[in-house]
Amino acid sequence: MVKDVAIGPDGDVRVEIYLTVAGCPMRDRITSDTTSAVKQVPGVSTVSVELDVMSEQQRRDLQTKLRGNQPEREIPFAKPNSLTKVFAVASGKGGVGKSSVTVNLAAAMAAQGHKVGVVDADIYGHSVPRMLGVTDRPTKVADMIMPPSAKDVKVISVGMFTAGNAPVVWRGPMLHRALQQFLADVYWGDLDVLLMDLPPGTGDVAISVAQLLPSAEILVVTTPQLAAAEVAERAGSIASQTHQRIVGVIENMAYLTCPHCDERIEVFGSGGGQAVADGLTRSLGAKVPLLGQVPIDVDLRVGGDSGEPLVLSEPSASSSVELRRIAKELLGTGRGLAGRPLNLTPVAR
Ligand SMILES: Nc1ncnc2c1ncn2[C@@H]1O[C@H](COP(=O)(O)OP(=O)(O)OP(=O)(O)O)[C@@H](O)[C@H]1O
């Protein structure tokens, strides 16, 4: 951080120091520490400290140096020309079926011929490996982590890095670091789509995703219950602060078809999914569609427990049909152009 030291013939010393950022809260401390350290050198009569600010490149070089000359690995999905679509699956409340929807969408997309990865970032409720039937653990090759896969879906989960069923009591910075590692140090290969199962609510992980992958699109899962809808809308509206796009809302547990008389029973009421979509459309000022309504299906729950996603074991069940349709719709649209260079060249008139 030392830019220059100039020593005058009569012991006047001028030290120039680079701060990492302009508003560095340590500037006074750095000035006084430098002054007192230099003053102790025999022959020094006066010390003046001048501060400058590092350029982007100098900051990067310093970080590399501090990491022992290992450049930080880039997150491939965060590169401007990445072709991988990233969906962060969010919900307001827990237990609305976010993980079940994530797993079934992933399995459906893989069955449709896409290369799919899932990051299970649901720190407290990591259930993706069980729901997909992943039994292997990640392995290490050189310094890359190879993710295990099941049903043609590569999976990495917080649960794979904790002993047994130990609860994860990580705080914000650790979660951020873990997520960064999942994205940068895991060898995903070329993916068409990456689904991220976020913890419920608007927590640290959602903010980390926004920082690490600003181009990730948010997929909101809710139930038809209006009380759940309000919370889901709050979780979704974080997108307005992080400038991310909400790709749409999925209403899960929309209704139960009576196995005896085929009557539709609205167990959790109705209208929640549409209410969230409308509310988010209003607050974000951009259309947020209701992508679909997935009915309650006992077999979907059973499939989650046994690691056999319903979309594969019973593709014609009505919840499977809906999930497969949503999967297709999500991948039907190309990745947004946000953050991507358009390679435009000005031409002479
Ligand atoms: N459409 C559905 N029909 C029947 N059961 C469902 C359906 N969706 C989810 N479930 C069941 O509801 C329970 C909660 O689902 P899941 O774990 O997917 O929710 P979640 O929102 O990810 O929860 P959390 O974020 O708290 O971990 C599970 O037992 C799951 O099998």
The ligand as an SDF file (V2000), in Angstrom:
LIG
                    3D

 31 33  0  0  0  0  0  0  0  0999 V2000
  -47.4080  -30.2040   -4.3940 N   0  0  0  0  0  0  0  0  0  0  0  0
  -47.1900  -30.9350   -3.2970 C   0  0  0  0  0  0  0  0  0  0  0  0
  -47.9780  -31.9860   -2.9580 N   0  0  0  0  0  0  0  0  0  0  0  0
  -47.7560  -32.7160   -1.8410 C   0  0  0  0  0  0  0  0  0  0  0  0
  -46.7700  -32.4930   -0.9840 N   0  0  0  0  0  0  0  0  0  0  0  0
  -45.9320  -31.4680   -1.2440 C   0  0  0  0  0  0  0  0  0  0  0  0
  -46.0920  -30.6420   -2.4170 C   0  0  0  0  0  0  0  0  0  0  0  0
  -45.1030  -29.7230   -2.4150 N   0  0  0  0  0  0  0  0  0  0  0  0
  -44.3590  -29.9700   -1.3050 C   0  0  0  0  0  0  0  0  0  0  0  0
  -44.8520  -31.0000   -0.6070 N   0  0  0  0  0  0  0  0  0  0  0  0
  -44.3570  -31.5340    0.6800 C   0  0  0  0  0  0  0  0  0  0  0  0
  -44.3840  -30.4610    1.6120 O   0  0  0  0  0  0  0  0  0  0  0  0
  -43.2580  -30.5200    2.4830 C   0  0  0  0  0  0  0  0  0  0  0  0
  -42.4630  -29.2290    2.3890 C   0  0  0  0  0  0  0  0  0  0  0  0
  -41.9180  -29.1430    1.0930 O   0  0  0  0  0  0  0  0  0  0  0  0
  -40.4460  -28.6140    0.8120 P   0  0  0  0  0  0  0  0  0  0  0  0
  -39.4760  -29.2110    1.7560 O   0  0  0  0  0  0  0  0  0  0  0  0
  -40.2390  -28.7580   -0.6420 O   0  0  0  0  0  0  0  0  0  0  0  0
  -40.6790  -27.0810    1.1950 O   0  0  0  0  0  0  0  0  0  0  0  0
  -39.6550  -25.8830    1.2850 P   0  0  0  0  0  0  0  0  0  0  0  0
  -40.4470  -24.6660    0.9410 O   0  0  0  0  0  0  0  0  0  0  0  0
  -38.4350  -26.1610    0.5170 O   0  0  0  0  0  0  0  0  0  0  0  0
  -39.3150  -25.8700    2.8050 O   0  0  0  0  0  0  0  0  0  0  0  0
  -38.0350  -25.1920    3.5300 P   0  0  0  0  0  0  0  0  0  0  0  0
  -37.6350  -24.0000    2.7140 O   0  0  0  0  0  0  0  0  0  0  0  0
  -38.5760  -24.8480    4.8750 O   0  0  0  0  0  0  0  0  0  0  0  0
  -36.9840  -26.2380    3.5360 O   0  0  0  0  0  0  0  0  0  0  0  0
  -42.4610  -31.7420    2.0400 C   0  0  0  0  0  0  0  0  0  0  0  0
  -42.8150  -32.8100    2.8660 O   0  0  0  0  0  0  0  0  0  0  0  0
  -42.9190  -31.9870    0.6120 C   0  0  0  0  0  0  0  0  0  0  0  0
  -42.8250  -33.3510    0.2590 O   0  0  0  0  0  0  0  0  0  0  0  0
  1  2  1  0
  2  3  1  0
  2  7  2  0
  3  4  2  0
  4  5  1  0
  5  6  2  0
  6  7  1  0
  6 10  1  0
  7  8  1  0
  8  9  2  0
  9 10  1  0
 10 11  1  0
 11 12  1  0
 11 30  1  0
 12 13  1  0
 13 14  1  0
 13 28  1  0
 14 15  1  0
 15 16  1  0
 16 17  2  0
 16 18  1  0
 16 19  1  0
 19 20  1  0
 20 21  2  0
 20 22  1  0
 20 23  1  0
 23 24  1  0
 24 25  2  0
 24 26  1  0
 24 27  1  0
 28 29  1  0
 28 30  1  0
 30 31  1  0
M  END
$$$$
